[in-house]
Amino acid sequence: MPAAAEVLSTVAPRPAPRGSDLPTCPVCADSMVAAEASAFVAEDIVSYLWTCDTCGYGFVTKHAIKRFACN
């Protein structure tokens, strides 16, 4: 009876979506999972309010939205 084995790679071809985009607290270095609030500040800019659950420090990040064209 022939035997076959499958070897799966443990290295992901690229990180999970947003996995590397999540911020850490600049005060205590705790990782943050979700923004407390978000708002459009311009047509292509989103602002996020982050508050650390560990130390309570809050800060704002801004991100530009890339437009996608559908064919």
C-alpha positions in Angstrom: 0.0 0.0 0.0 1.6 3.3 -1.1 2.0 6.1 1.5 1.8 9.8 0.7 2.7 12.7 3.0 1.8 16.3 2.6 4.1 18.9 4.1 2.5 22.2 4.8 4.6 25.4 5.1 4.5 27.2 8.4 5.5 30.5 6.7 2.6 32.6 5.5 3.2 34.1 2.1 2.1 37.5 3.5 0.8 38.7 6.8 -2.9 38.6 7.6 -4.9 41.6 6.5 -4.3 44.5 8.9 -2.2 42.2 11.0 0.8 44.5 10.8 -1.1 47.8 10.6 -2.5 47.6 14.2 -0.8 50.1 16.5 0.8 49.6 19.9 0.5 52.0 22.8 3.4 54.5 22.7 3.4 54.6 26.6 3.1 50.9 27.7 3.6 49.1 24.3 0.4 47.0 24.7 -1.1 46.0 21.4 -4.4 47.5 20.3 -7.0 45.5 18.4 -9.8 48.0 17.5 -10.1 51.8 17.4 -12.6 53.4 19.8 -14.0 55.6 17.1 -13.4 56.6 13.4 -14.4 59.5 11.2 -14.0 60.7 7.7 -12.0 64.0 7.9 -11.8 64.4 4.1 -13.0 62.5 1.1 -9.9 60.2 1.2 -8.7 60.5 4.8 -10.0 58.5 7.8 -9.1 59.4 11.4 -9.1 56.8 14.1 -9.2 57.4 17.9 -7.3 54.8 19.9 -7.4 54.4 23.7 -5.2 51.9 25.5 -7.1 49.4 27.7 -4.0 48.9 29.9 -2.9 52.5 30.7 -5.6 54.7 29.3 -3.4 56.7 27.0 -5.3 58.0 23.9 -4.1 59.1 20.5 -5.3 59.6 16.9 -4.1 58.2 13.7 -5.0 59.3 10.1 -5.0 57.0 7.1 -5.4 57.8 3.4 -7.9 55.6 1.5 -6.7 54.2 -1.8 -9.3 54.2 -4.6 -9.9 51.0 -6.4 -11.0 51.0 -10.1 -13.3 48.2 -11.2 -13.0 46.9 -14.8 
